[in-house]
């Protein structure tokens, strides 16, 4: 578990109050984040990271994603995409939404959480130049 329920609460998480529901959403969030961060915290212990600013930004991003998933009612990229109906029509009445959950996310990851992940440097997938862009442990 990358972000315990207690850590979630300590950094301002108040939306998910049931620990068992939290565990499911946290697991899906970890799956989403592990893919885009090249499994960094699968290979390294987040609590032993010498760069605690990076670890804290990652945990803040997780908190934001967990809150987003709770609000949307879906915690996987597929679920978020399926919950994002922009327009519906019933008996001649049509409703069109201005914005959907998919509009607020990037591959299922909430835009603000993505911004925090970008600050960690873990999204970088290029070739390091003169030591830049590589994450040192």
Backbone as ProteinMPNN parsed JSONL, in Angstrom:
{"seq_chain_A": "XXXXXXXXXXXXXXXXXXXXXXXXXXXXXXXXXXXXXXXXXXXXXXXXXXXXXXXXXXXXXXXXXXXXXXXXXXXXXXXXXXXXXXXXXXXXXXXXXXXXXXXXXXXXXXXXXXXXXXXXXXXXXXXXXXXXXXXXX", "coords_chain_A": {"N_chain_A": [[0.853, -1.174, 0.0], [0.689, 2.105, -1.008], [-0.233, 4.484, 0.057], [-1.367, 4.767, 3.145], [-4.487, 4.412, 4.947], [-4.522, 6.04, 7.2], [-2.494, 7.898, 6.554], [-3.707, 9.071, 4.357], [-5.881, 10.36, 5.599], [-4.432, 12.112, 7.233], [-3.276, 13.902, 5.418], [-5.37, 15.384, 4.59], [-7.469, 13.96, 3.444], [-10.826, 13.344, 3.378], [-13.068, 12.393, 2.183], [-13.411, 9.602, 1.644], [-14.47, 7.406, 3.965], [-14.742, 4.841, 4.863], [-12.651, 2.246, 5.671], [-12.371, -0.209, 4.215], [-13.519, 0.315, 1.703], [-11.813, 2.353, 1.007], [-9.393, 0.922, 0.723], [-9.839, -0.517, -1.648], [-10.113, 1.551, -3.566], [-7.633, 2.792, -3.263], [-5.918, 0.771, -4.121], [-6.608, 0.562, -6.861], [-5.849, 3.137, -7.626], [-3.083, 3.028, -7.126], [-2.401, 1.158, -9.089], [-2.955, 2.634, -11.456], [-1.116, 4.766, -11.143], [1.355, 3.423, -10.945], [1.789, 2.466, -13.518], [2.171, 4.823, -15.081], [4.372, 5.935, -13.831], [6.426, 4.287, -14.344], [6.702, 2.076, -12.686], [8.091, 2.89, -10.412], [7.743, 3.075, -7.551], [7.197, 0.463, -7.101], [9.529, -0.792, -7.429], [11.06, 0.544, -5.57], [11.004, 1.433, -2.104], [8.56, 3.535, -0.948], [8.547, 4.786, 1.528], [11.173, 4.827, 2.234], [12.393, 6.505, 0.515], [14.945, 8.694, -0.349], [14.425, 11.226, -1.281], [12.223, 12.976, 0.064], [10.459, 14.999, -0.6], [9.615, 14.314, -3.159], [8.329, 11.886, -2.58], [6.274, 12.807, -0.904], [4.863, 14.491, -2.654], [3.959, 12.58, -4.442], [2.289, 11.082, -2.759], [0.397, 13.049, -2.157], [-0.704, 13.387, -4.684], [-1.877, 10.878, -4.922], [-3.848, 11.075, -2.93], [-5.478, 13.091, -4.022], [-6.339, 11.764, -6.352], [-7.741, 9.604, -5.252], [-9.83, 10.933, -3.941], [-11.05, 12.065, -6.209], [-11.82, 9.726, -7.607], [-13.668, 8.722, -5.785], [-15.619, 10.775, -5.848], [-16.456, 10.602, -8.533], [-17.33, 8.031, -8.663], [-16.05, 5.887, -9.724], [-13.03, 4.055, -10.106], [-11.167, 3.13, -11.889], [-9.515, 3.589, -15.078], [-11.125, 2.764, -17.171], [-13.644, 2.637, -15.934], [-14.003, 5.334, -15.276], [-14.078, 6.488, -17.816], [-16.414, 5.271, -18.773], [-18.298, 6.351, -17.071], [-18.674, 8.82, -17.964], [-20.856, 10.217, -19.483], [-21.833, 12.411, -21.915], [-24.112, 13.335, -23.179], [-27.593, 12.711, -23.191], [-30.746, 11.364, -24.187], [-34.157, 11.183, -23.577], [-37.367, 10.257, -24.284], [-37.709, 12.507, -26.027], [-36.619, 14.576, -24.555], [-33.61, 16.157, -24.064], [-30.43, 16.086, -22.523], [-27.418, 17.703, -22.088], [-24.19, 17.615, -20.906], [-21.756, 19.959, -19.765], [-19.153, 19.369, -18.974], [-17.301, 16.404, -18.263], [-16.246, 13.557, -16.251], [-14.224, 12.307, -17.679], [-13.235, 14.443, -19.109], [-11.876, 15.787, -17.173], [-9.671, 14.319, -16.652], [-6.655, 12.443, -17.362], [-6.023, 9.742, -19.114], [-7.494, 8.427, -17.139], [-6.424, 9.453, -14.839], [-6.826, 12.011, -12.605], [-6.642, 15.439, -13.481], [-5.388, 17.354, -11.721], [-4.056, 15.66, -9.967], [-2.327, 14.52, -11.804], [-0.72, 16.733, -12.365], [0.64, 17.008, -9.931], [2.044, 14.572, -9.971], [3.687, 15.077, -12.15], [5.427, 16.915, -11.07], [7.031, 15.297, -9.525], [8.901, 14.152, -11.157], [8.773, 11.598, -12.012], [7.353, 10.92, -14.25], [8.868, 11.194, -16.44], [10.103, 9.953, -19.456], [12.114, 9.98, -21.247], [15.468, 10.066, -22.661], [18.119, 10.514, -20.477], [20.015, 13.536, -20.337], [23.191, 14.647, -19.8], [22.968, 13.892, -17.091], [20.491, 14.884, -16.416], [17.003, 14.457, -15.912], [17.058, 11.877, -15.051], [16.191, 9.707, -12.399], [17.656, 9.556, -9.395], [18.647, 7.246, -6.941]], "CA_chain_A": [[0.0, 0.0, 0.0], [1.52, 3.293, -1.137], [-0.779, 5.524, 0.92], [-2.247, 4.128, 4.128], [-5.709, 5.14, 5.272], [-4.147, 7.068, 8.168], [-1.79, 8.95, 5.82], [-4.74, 9.742, 3.564], [-6.601, 11.261, 6.497], [-3.498, 13.133, 7.729], [-2.994, 14.935, 4.411], [-6.601, 16.08, 4.251], [-8.486, 13.116, 2.832], [-12.015, 13.201, 4.22], [-14.201, 11.894, 1.401], [-13.575, 8.167, 1.851], [-14.444, 7.19, 5.417], [-14.759, 3.403, 5.122], [-11.325, 1.702, 5.344], [-12.399, -1.265, 3.198], [-13.744, 1.003, 0.423], [-10.562, 3.065, 0.755], [-8.388, -0.044, 0.253], [-10.128, -0.828, -3.051], [-9.796, 2.722, -4.391], [-6.176, 2.994, -3.184], [-5.302, -0.252, -4.966], [-6.794, 0.984, -8.251], [-5.024, 4.328, -7.816], [-1.698, 2.566, -7.215], [-2.245, 0.549, -10.408], [-2.877, 3.716, -12.44], [0.111, 5.529, -10.948], [2.526, 2.584, -11.216], [1.995, 2.396, -14.954], [2.714, 6.075, -15.632], [5.653, 6.261, -13.182], [7.384, 3.232, -14.703], [6.8, 1.153, -11.54], [9.149, 3.376, -9.529], [7.52, 2.68, -6.165], [7.16, -0.998, -7.009], [10.951, -1.143, -7.322], [11.638, 1.239, -4.422], [10.089, 1.647, -0.976], [8.197, 4.949, -0.876], [8.865, 5.313, 2.854], [12.629, 4.924, 2.347], [12.869, 7.387, -0.551], [15.743, 9.791, 0.192], [13.812, 12.478, -1.703], [10.909, 12.981, 0.701], [9.567, 15.909, -1.331], [9.049, 13.502, -4.232], [7.403, 10.925, -1.964], [5.098, 13.534, -0.411], [4.091, 14.931, -3.823], [3.316, 11.366, -4.946], [1.191, 10.77, -1.838], [-0.63, 14.078, -2.354], [-1.365, 13.024, -5.939], [-2.741, 9.734, -4.624], [-5.004, 11.58, -2.176], [-6.333, 13.779, -4.985], [-6.935, 10.759, -7.235], [-8.709, 8.836, -4.454], [-11.005, 11.798, -3.787], [-11.676, 12.153, -7.528], [-12.472, 8.44, -7.874], [-14.84, 8.655, -4.916], [-16.616, 11.71, -6.374], [-16.941, 10.122, -9.818], [-17.95, 6.72, -8.476], [-15.276, 4.909, -10.488], [-11.621, 4.224, -9.746], [-10.298, 2.66, -12.97], [-9.634, 4.451, -16.253], [-12.291, 2.285, -17.917], [-14.827, 3.067, -15.198], [-14.131, 6.792, -15.408], [-14.521, 6.753, -19.19], [-17.807, 4.835, -18.908], [-19.186, 7.19, -16.266], [-18.628, 10.157, -18.555], [-21.847, 10.421, -20.532], [-21.954, 13.842, -22.177], [-25.444, 13.687, -23.64], [-28.587, 11.648, -23.17], [-32.055, 11.792, -24.644], [-35.234, 10.293, -23.154], [-38.694, 10.753, -24.673], [-37.657, 13.827, -26.635], [-35.896, 15.519, -23.704], [-32.171, 15.929, -24.194], [-29.575, 16.745, -21.537], [-26.013, 17.691, -22.475], [-23.32, 18.14, -19.852], [-20.661, 20.799, -20.234], [-17.891, 18.72, -18.662], [-17.464, 15.082, -17.675], [-15.065, 13.063, -15.531], [-13.162, 12.046, -18.656], [-12.654, 15.742, -19.467], [-11.067, 16.224, -16.039], [-8.64, 13.32, -16.384], [-5.706, 12.057, -18.402], [-5.939, 8.28, -18.995], [-8.085, 8.022, -15.873], [-5.795, 10.145, -13.718], [-7.345, 13.367, -12.415], [-5.676, 16.428, -13.973], [-4.589, 17.937, -10.649], [-3.151, 14.595, -9.506], [-1.302, 14.413, -12.85], [0.2, 17.858, -12.176], [1.509, 16.649, -8.803], [2.954, 13.522, -10.439], [4.677, 15.702, -13.028], [6.421, 17.56, -10.201], [7.922, 14.289, -8.933], [9.905, 13.739, -12.133], [8.608, 10.177, -12.288], [6.671, 10.718, -15.527], [9.862, 11.359, -17.494], [10.366, 8.699, -20.161], [13.123, 10.219, -22.269], [16.847, 9.69, -22.403], [18.767, 11.568, -19.692], [21.084, 14.286, -20.968], [24.085, 15.209, -18.795], [22.47, 13.62, -15.755], [19.156, 15.45, -16.196], [15.889, 13.606, -16.263], [17.131, 10.569, -14.432], [15.875, 9.722, -10.976], [18.745, 8.869, -8.671], [18.216, 6.669, -5.658]], "C_chain_A": [[0.901, 1.24, 0.0], [1.065, 4.436, -0.242], [-1.763, 4.86, 1.886], [-3.466, 5.008, 4.391], [-5.403, 6.28, 6.241], [-3.41, 8.226, 7.495], [-2.772, 9.763, 4.982], [-5.488, 10.762, 4.41], [-5.701, 12.411, 6.964], [-3.182, 14.22, 6.714], [-4.289, 15.551, 3.864], [-7.675, 15.26, 3.581], [-9.653, 12.901, 3.784], [-13.185, 12.559, 3.474], [-14.457, 10.411, 1.623], [-13.414, 7.893, 3.345], [-14.432, 5.715, 5.802], [-13.411, 2.803, 4.709], [-11.339, 0.613, 4.265], [-12.65, -0.678, 1.805], [-12.47, 1.749, 0.021], [-9.518, 2.112, 0.158], [-8.595, -0.386, -1.221], [-9.741, 0.334, -3.965], [-8.288, 2.97, -4.401], [-5.458, 2.002, -4.086], [-5.427, 0.11, -6.443], [-5.947, 2.211, -8.574], [-3.556, 3.942, -7.959], [-1.439, 1.926, -8.584], [-2.102, 1.611, -11.494], [-1.537, 4.439, -12.357], [1.356, 4.706, -11.275], [2.824, 2.511, -12.702], [2.663, 3.666, -15.479], [4.042, 6.479, -14.999], [6.685, 5.155, -13.374], [7.709, 2.329, -13.515], [7.857, 1.585, -10.515], [8.957, 2.901, -8.091], [7.135, 1.212, -6.012], [8.597, -1.475, -6.771], [11.62, -0.543, -6.095], [10.576, 1.435, -3.346], [9.825, 3.147, -0.825], [8.577, 5.569, 0.463], [10.369, 5.437, 3.093], [13.223, 5.827, 1.268], [13.68, 8.531, 0.063], [15.213, 11.171, -0.209], [12.376, 12.509, -1.163], [9.945, 13.97, 0.066], [8.877, 15.159, -2.46], [8.002, 12.555, -3.663], [6.133, 11.623, -1.491], [4.232, 14.044, -1.566], [3.336, 13.748, -4.424], [2.115, 11.007, -4.073], [0.06, 11.786, -1.956], [-1.405, 13.793, -3.638], [-2.302, 11.84, -5.724], [-3.995, 10.18, -3.892], [-5.99, 12.261, -3.119], [-7.057, 12.792, -5.896], [-8.001, 9.95, -6.497], [-9.979, 9.649, -4.252], [-11.777, 11.918, -5.105], [-12.448, 10.869, -7.841], [-13.734, 8.29, -7.03], [-15.959, 9.549, -5.442], [-17.271, 11.191, -7.655], [-17.703, 8.8, -9.67], [-17.277, 5.632, -9.28], [-13.803, 5.14, -10.195], [-10.653, 3.668, -10.787], [-10.473, 3.579, -14.17], [-10.843, 4.048, -17.092], [-13.583, 2.749, -17.248], [-15.069, 4.56, -15.321], [-14.621, 7.149, -16.808], [-15.993, 6.379, -19.364], [-18.775, 5.684, -18.1], [-19.346, 8.584, -16.863], [-19.572, 10.303, -19.74], [-22.038, 11.923, -20.708], [-23.371, 14.24, -22.554], [-26.356, 12.472, -23.561], [-29.933, 12.212, -23.599], [-33.094, 10.746, -24.255], [-36.557, 10.96, -23.502], [-38.67, 12.189, -25.198], [-36.97, 14.893, -25.8], [-34.42, 15.169, -23.748], [-31.42, 16.721, -23.13], [-28.132, 16.586, -21.993], [-25.198, 18.34, -21.367], [-22.186, 18.943, -20.466], [-19.315, 20.105, -20.059], [-18.168, 17.371, -18.016], [-16.182, 14.685, -16.939], [-13.91, 12.803, -16.487], [-12.483, 13.342, -19.093], [-11.694, 16.237, -18.392], [-9.914, 15.268, -15.746], [-7.792, 13.045, -17.619], [-5.475, 10.561, -18.219], [-6.446, 7.789, -17.647], [-7.51, 8.711, -14.659], [-6.264, 11.607, -13.718], [-6.264, 14.387, -12.759], [-4.806, 17.034, -12.872], [-3.619, 16.904, -10.069], [-2.011, 14.424, -10.509], [-0.265, 15.525, -12.691], [1.151, 17.581, -11.007], [2.497, 15.566, -9.209], [4.042, 14.098, -11.332], [5.784, 16.361, -12.21], [7.396, 16.565, -9.577], [9.069, 13.92, -9.859], [9.744, 12.296, -12.556], [7.877, 9.896, -13.602], [7.643, 10.768, -16.699], [10.186, 10.015, -18.137], [11.446, 8.841, -21.221], [14.5, 9.716, -21.856], [17.499, 10.818, -21.623], [19.916, 12.225, -20.459], [21.89, 14.954, -19.864], [23.509, 15.062, -17.382], [21.094, 14.171, -15.475], [18.104, 14.43, -16.6], [15.939, 12.218, -15.648], [16.849, 10.705, -12.938], [16.953, 8.912, -10.262], [18.227, 8.399, -7.33], [19.357, 6.667, -4.697]], "O_chain_A": [[1.752, 1.41, 0.873], [1.876, 5.264, 0.174], [-2.851, 4.443, 1.49], [-3.462, 6.201, 4.09], [-5.965, 7.368, 6.115], [-3.656, 9.391, 7.811], [-2.678, 10.988, 4.91], [-5.701, 11.896, 3.983], [-6.156, 13.549, 7.078], [-2.854, 15.343, 7.096], [-4.288, 16.165, 2.797], [-8.704, 15.806, 3.183], [-9.485, 12.342, 4.868], [-14.194, 12.218, 4.092], [-15.608, 10.003, 1.775], [-12.348, 8.122, 3.915], [-14.142, 5.378, 6.95], [-13.058, 2.841, 3.531], [-10.398, 0.528, 3.476], [-12.051, -1.132, 0.83], [-12.096, 1.774, -1.152], [-8.838, 2.463, -0.806], [-7.624, -0.528, -1.963], [-9.119, 0.131, -5.007], [-7.726, 3.32, -5.439], [-4.484, 2.363, -4.747], [-4.463, -0.02, -7.197], [-5.391, 2.314, -9.667], [-2.859, 4.473, -8.824], [-0.377, 2.129, -9.171], [-1.229, 1.505, -12.356], [-0.898, 4.695, -13.378], [2.316, 5.241, -11.829], [3.988, 2.497, -13.102], [3.624, 3.585, -16.245], [4.771, 7.288, -15.573], [7.686, 5.092, -12.66], [8.843, 1.876, -13.358], [8.446, 0.745, -9.834], [9.891, 2.386, -7.477], [6.786, 0.77, -4.917], [8.844, -2.422, -6.024], [12.635, -1.06, -5.627], [9.393, 1.585, -3.65], [10.749, 3.929, -0.603], [8.897, 6.756, 0.525], [10.791, 6.083, 4.052], [14.444, 5.898, 1.131], [13.163, 9.264, 0.906], [15.517, 12.169, 0.444], [11.436, 12.116, -1.854], [8.731, 13.802, 0.18], [7.683, 15.349, -2.693], [6.906, 12.438, -4.211], [5.036, 11.092, -1.657], [3.005, 14.031, -1.47], [2.197, 13.899, -4.867], [1.048, 10.669, -4.587], [-1.112, 11.42, -1.865], [-2.627, 13.941, -3.673], [-3.399, 11.805, -6.283], [-5.091, 9.713, -4.201], [-7.197, 12.036, -3.027], [-8.243, 12.957, -6.18], [-9.05, 9.647, -7.065], [-11.083, 9.119, -4.377], [-13.007, 11.879, -5.116], [-13.594, 10.922, -8.287], [-14.75, 7.788, -7.509], [-17.118, 9.135, -5.481], [-18.481, 11.32, -7.842], [-18.602, 8.496, -10.454], [-17.859, 4.57, -9.501], [-13.368, 6.283, -10.052], [-9.44, 3.728, -10.589], [-11.481, 4.278, -14.269], [-11.513, 4.909, -17.663], [-14.507, 3.202, -17.922], [-16.211, 5.0, -15.455], [-15.481, 8.016, -16.966], [-16.738, 7.097, -20.031], [-19.963, 5.729, -18.419], [-20.069, 9.422, -16.323], [-19.129, 10.493, -20.873], [-22.368, 12.626, -19.752], [-23.791, 15.364, -22.279], [-25.936, 11.347, -23.832], [-30.218, 13.392, -23.396], [-32.937, 9.565, -24.563], [-36.835, 12.08, -23.073], [-39.531, 12.993, -24.84], [-36.755, 16.006, -26.281], [-34.031, 14.028, -23.5], [-31.735, 17.882, -22.87], [-27.675, 15.473, -22.253], [-25.476, 19.462, -20.944], [-21.717, 18.634, -21.561], [-18.433, 20.241, -20.907], [-19.158, 17.213, -17.303], [-15.172, 15.386, -16.998], [-12.752, 13.048, -16.148], [-11.294, 13.344, -19.41], [-10.794, 17.025, -18.681], [-9.253, 15.388, -14.714], [-8.162, 13.368, -18.748], [-4.803, 10.151, -17.272], [-5.897, 6.846, -17.077], [-8.044, 8.575, -13.558], [-6.112, 12.327, -14.704], [-5.105, 14.222, -12.375], [-3.604, 17.211, -13.071], [-2.487, 17.242, -9.72], [-0.864, 14.209, -10.117], [0.931, 15.289, -12.863], [2.34, 17.889, -11.091], [3.668, 15.629, -8.835], [5.191, 13.658, -11.277], [6.946, 16.362, -12.617], [8.48, 16.957, -9.144], [10.1, 13.427, -9.402], [10.513, 11.812, -13.386], [7.793, 8.741, -14.021], [7.281, 10.423, -17.824], [10.506, 9.051, -17.442], [11.669, 7.921, -22.009], [14.662, 9.036, -20.842], [17.445, 11.97, -22.054], [20.689, 11.55, -21.14], [21.349, 15.735, -19.081], [23.56, 15.996, -16.581], [20.563, 13.949, -14.387], [18.307, 13.641, -17.523], [14.966, 11.468, -15.72], [17.224, 11.692, -12.305], [17.121, 7.72, -10.517], [17.454, 9.094, -6.671], [19.204, 6.223, -3.559]]}, "name": "protein", "num_of_chains": 1, "seq": "XXXXXXXXXXXXXXXXXXXXXXXXXXXXXXXXXXXXXXXXXXXXXXXXXXXXXXXXXXXXXXXXXXXXXXXXXXXXXXXXXXXXXXXXXXXXXXXXXXXXXXXXXXXXXXXXXXXXXXXXXXXXXXXXXXXXXXXXX"}
